[in-house]
């Protein structure tokens, strides 16, 4: 059975793993696109790192260009959010202790 000291140790270990995962996710890149016109590159921590426009997009009026950038950005951020949530849930599941007589707390993060 896990005592308070063991629980504190497990929580500290989970914190360290979560921080390491966040750092690793800074190097994971995802891409969102709006047709062939705009591509947005984001980290899995939802930080936009690059916006790319093809030559045709450079001729768009402001409203059309804005719409394409928004579509591509939202697509990239949704992919980033999905990866981030899955990775952080895996860390949480791994860190949760199994307490006898209670359902596994790690199942809360599935």
Buried (B, 14 or more C-beta within 10 A) or exposed (E): EEEEEEEEEBEEEBEEBBEEBBEEBEEBBBBBBBEEBBBBBBBBBBEBEEBEBEEEBEEBEEEEBEBBBEBBBEBBBBBBBEBBEEBBBBBBBEBBBEEEEEEEBBEEBE
